[in-house]
């Protein structure tokens, strides 16, 4: 069944706990907890570096989930600090310096939002805009659908397949797309792109709304993420009733 807010929140907390390899109660607590990362069933199926380093907060608590090699340094660093001081730019810079010799860069903060049937707000497509839902085989070749890198990356992940997409067209030309990827079987992540000449007209809001409805109708929990600097994405998410669920920093292999 489509999720209400409490059900969606519980699914999100269980998923993030699996991402961290910690008990969900730790995320709901206080202070800073350092745990050793290991692969836990139910986590989001993102590709992980050989030596992961992640920071999550979903409220007052901060969880640092990392490879065993980073734990002693992190615990020593944590000891005299609260979460605010630990997340200060100078300290994040120290973490980035720690990771650099391993070929890793620290990315974030990324803000993620959840949505539910009792929170989603209505949004109608602007006049002249037609919406079409695609699923299954229609999403197997993203490049054939247009240049929408946030919604439909051309590098398809078999671990996180695209499940649904909503295309917006004006006079037969596709101008926007929102798509959902199945990240762990229960949380489906929404990405959206609007071609530059068509931005600021409410088209992005319309496709995200229609896709969110479809994800909820499928009995899944929709979530939406963006870099903290992307104010437009934050405005779109909150205007539709998405609520802040967690903030995350994580290490990626340098490319």
C-alpha positions as CSV (number, residue, x, y, z in Angstrom):
1,X,0.0,0.0,0.0
2,X,1.2,3.6,-0.5
3,X,3.1,4.9,2.5
4,X,1.9,7.4,5.0
5,X,4.5,9.6,6.6
6,X,5.3,7.5,9.6
7,X,5.6,4.3,7.5
8,X,7.8,6.1,5.0
9,X,10.0,7.6,7.7
10,X,10.4,4.1,9.3
11,X,11.4,2.7,5.9
12,X,13.9,5.5,5.4
13,X,15.5,5.1,8.8
14,X,15.9,1.3,8.4
15,X,17.5,1.9,5.0
16,X,19.9,4.5,6.3
17,X,20.8,2.3,9.2
18,X,21.7,-0.5,6.7
19,X,23.7,2.1,4.7
20,X,25.6,2.8,7.9
21,X,25.7,-0.7,9.2
22,X,24.3,0.5,12.5
23,X,21.1,0.0,14.6
24,X,18.3,2.4,13.6
25,X,18.1,3.5,17.3
26,X,21.6,5.0,16.9
27,X,20.3,7.4,14.2
28,X,17.5,8.4,16.5
29,X,19.7,9.2,19.4
30,X,22.2,11.9,20.2
31,X,25.9,12.6,19.9
32,X,28.5,11.1,17.5
33,X,28.8,7.3,16.9
34,X,31.6,5.8,14.9
35,X,30.9,2.3,13.4
36,X,32.8,0.0,11.1
37,X,31.1,-0.2,7.7
38,X,30.2,-3.6,6.3
39,X,27.8,-4.8,3.7
40,X,24.3,-5.1,5.3
41,X,21.2,-6.5,3.5
42,X,18.8,-3.7,2.8
43,X,21.3,-1.0,2.1
44,X,21.0,1.2,-1.0
45,X,22.9,-0.6,-3.8
46,X,25.4,2.1,-4.6
47,X,28.9,1.0,-5.6
48,X,31.2,1.4,-2.6
49,X,34.9,2.2,-2.6
50,X,37.4,-0.4,-1.1
51,X,37.6,1.8,2.1
52,X,34.3,3.5,2.7
53,X,33.9,6.7,4.7
54,X,30.4,8.1,5.2
55,X,28.7,10.5,7.6
56,X,24.9,10.5,8.2
57,X,22.6,12.6,10.3
58,X,18.9,12.3,10.4
59,X,18.3,14.5,13.5
60,X,20.5,15.1,16.5
61,X,22.8,12.1,16.1
62,X,25.7,11.9,13.7
63,X,26.9,8.5,12.5
64,X,30.4,8.0,11.0
65,X,30.4,4.7,9.1
66,X,33.9,3.9,7.8
67,X,36.5,1.2,7.0
68,X,38.4,-0.2,9.9
69,X,41.6,1.6,8.8
70,X,39.9,5.0,9.5
71,X,38.2,4.2,12.8
72,X,41.1,5.0,15.3
73,X,41.8,8.4,13.7
74,X,38.1,9.2,13.6
75,X,37.4,8.2,17.2
76,X,40.3,10.3,18.4
77,X,39.0,13.2,16.4
78,X,35.5,12.8,17.7
79,X,36.4,12.7,21.4
80,X,36.6,16.4,22.1
81,X,33.9,17.5,19.5
82,X,30.2,17.8,19.2
83,X,28.5,17.1,15.9
84,X,28.5,20.7,14.9
85,X,32.2,21.1,15.4
86,X,32.9,17.7,13.7
87,X,31.0,18.9,10.6
88,X,32.7,22.3,10.6
89,X,34.5,23.0,7.3
90,X,38.0,22.8,8.9
91,X,37.3,19.3,10.3
92,X,35.8,18.1,7.0
93,X,39.0,19.3,5.4
94,X,41.0,17.2,7.7
95,X,38.8,14.2,6.8
96,X,39.3,14.9,3.1
97,X,43.1,15.0,3.7
98,X,42.9,11.7,5.5
99,X,41.2,10.1,2.5
100,X,43.2,11.6,-0.3
101,X,46.2,9.2,-0.1
102,X,43.7,6.3,-0.7
103,X,42.5,8.0,-3.9
104,X,39.3,9.2,-2.3
105,X,37.5,12.5,-2.3
106,X,34.9,13.6,0.3
107,X,31.5,14.6,-1.3
108,X,28.7,16.5,0.3
109,X,26.7,17.6,2.1
110,X,23.8,16.1,0.1
111,X,20.3,16.6,1.5
112,X,17.7,13.9,1.0
113,X,13.9,14.2,1.3
114,X,11.1,11.7,1.7
115,X,7.5,11.9,0.6
116,X,4.3,10.1,1.5
117,X,0.6,10.0,0.5
118,X,-0.4,12.3,3.3
119,X,2.3,14.8,2.5
120,X,2.3,15.1,-1.3
121,X,0.8,18.3,-2.6
122,X,-1.0,18.7,-6.0
123,X,0.7,20.1,-9.1
124,X,-0.9,20.4,-12.5
125,X,1.2,20.6,-15.7
126,X,1.2,24.0,-17.3
127,X,-1.1,24.5,-20.3
128,X,0.2,22.8,-23.4
129,X,2.4,20.4,-21.6
130,X,1.6,16.7,-22.0
131,X,2.9,14.0,-19.5
132,X,3.6,10.4,-20.4
133,X,4.7,7.6,-18.1
134,X,7.3,5.1,-19.3
135,X,8.3,1.9,-17.6
136,X,10.0,-1.4,-18.2
137,X,11.6,-2.0,-21.6
138,X,11.0,1.7,-22.6
139,X,13.8,2.7,-20.1
140,X,16.4,0.2,-21.2
141,X,18.1,2.6,-23.5
142,X,18.1,6.0,-21.7
143,X,20.2,7.8,-24.4
144,X,17.3,7.3,-26.9
145,X,15.0,9.3,-24.7
146,X,17.1,12.5,-24.7
147,X,19.7,14.3,-22.7
148,X,18.5,14.0,-19.1
149,X,21.6,13.0,-17.1
150,X,20.1,13.6,-13.6
151,X,16.9,11.6,-14.4
152,X,18.2,9.0,-16.8
153,X,22.0,8.6,-16.7
154,X,23.3,6.9,-19.8
155,X,25.4,4.6,-17.6
156,X,22.7,2.2,-16.5
157,X,23.3,0.5,-13.1
158,X,22.0,-3.1,-13.0
159,X,22.0,-2.9,-9.2
160,X,19.8,0.3,-9.3
161,X,17.6,-0.1,-12.4
162,X,15.3,2.7,-13.6
163,X,11.7,1.7,-12.9
164,X,9.5,4.6,-14.0
165,X,9.9,7.8,-15.9
166,X,7.6,10.7,-16.7
167,X,8.3,12.6,-19.9
168,X,6.9,16.1,-20.5
169,X,6.3,17.2,-24.1
170,X,5.4,20.5,-25.7
171,X,4.0,20.1,-29.3
172,X,5.6,16.7,-29.5
173,X,9.1,17.8,-28.2
174,X,10.3,16.2,-25.0
175,X,11.4,19.1,-22.7
176,X,11.7,17.5,-19.3
177,X,12.0,14.1,-17.6
178,X,11.7,12.7,-14.0
179,X,12.7,9.1,-13.4
180,X,12.9,6.8,-10.4
181,X,15.6,4.2,-9.7
182,X,15.1,1.2,-7.4
183,X,17.8,1.8,-4.9
184,X,17.1,-1.0,-2.4
185,X,13.8,-2.6,-3.2
186,X,11.8,-0.1,-1.0
187,X,13.3,3.3,-1.6
188,X,13.1,4.7,-5.1
189,X,15.2,7.7,-5.9
190,X,13.8,10.5,-8.1
191,X,15.9,12.5,-10.4
192,X,14.7,15.3,-12.7
193,X,16.0,17.4,-15.7
194,X,14.3,20.2,-17.5
195,X,15.8,21.6,-20.7
196,X,17.2,25.1,-20.2
197,X,14.7,27.1,-22.3
198,X,11.8,25.5,-20.4
199,X,12.9,26.0,-16.8
200,X,11.0,28.2,-14.4
201,X,7.6,27.3,-15.8
202,X,6.5,24.6,-13.4
203,X,7.2,21.7,-15.7
204,X,9.8,20.2,-13.4
205,X,7.4,20.4,-10.5
206,X,4.7,18.7,-12.6
207,X,6.8,15.7,-13.7
208,X,8.2,15.1,-10.2
209,X,4.6,15.3,-8.8
210,X,3.3,12.7,-11.3
211,X,6.3,10.4,-10.8
212,X,6.0,10.6,-7.0
213,X,2.3,9.6,-7.3
214,X,3.3,6.6,-9.4
215,X,6.0,5.6,-7.0
216,X,3.6,5.7,-4.1
217,X,1.0,3.8,-6.1
218,X,3.6,1.1,-6.6
219,X,3.9,0.8,-2.8
220,X,7.4,2.3,-2.6
221,X,8.9,5.2,-0.8
222,X,10.0,8.1,-3.1
223,X,13.1,10.1,-2.1
224,X,14.8,13.1,-3.6
225,X,18.4,14.2,-3.1
226,X,20.5,17.2,-4.0
227,X,23.7,19.0,-3.2
228,X,23.1,21.6,-0.4
229,X,24.0,24.4,-2.8
230,X,21.1,23.5,-5.2
231,X,18.5,25.9,-3.9
232,X,16.1,25.3,-6.9
233,X,16.0,21.6,-6.1
234,X,15.3,22.3,-2.5
235,X,12.4,24.6,-3.4
236,X,11.0,22.1,-5.8
237,X,11.0,19.3,-3.3
238,X,9.5,21.2,-0.4
239,X,6.8,22.8,-2.7
240,X,5.5,19.3,-3.4
241,X,5.5,18.3,0.3
242,X,8.8,16.4,0.4
243,X,10.2,16.6,3.9
244,X,13.9,16.7,4.9
245,X,14.9,13.1,6.0
246,X,18.7,13.0,6.2
247,X,22.0,14.7,5.3
248,X,25.0,12.7,4.0
249,X,28.7,13.1,3.2
250,X,30.6,10.2,1.6
251,X,33.9,9.2,0.0
252,X,34.2,8.5,-3.8
253,X,37.1,7.2,-5.7
254,X,38.8,10.0,-7.7
255,X,38.2,9.7,-11.4
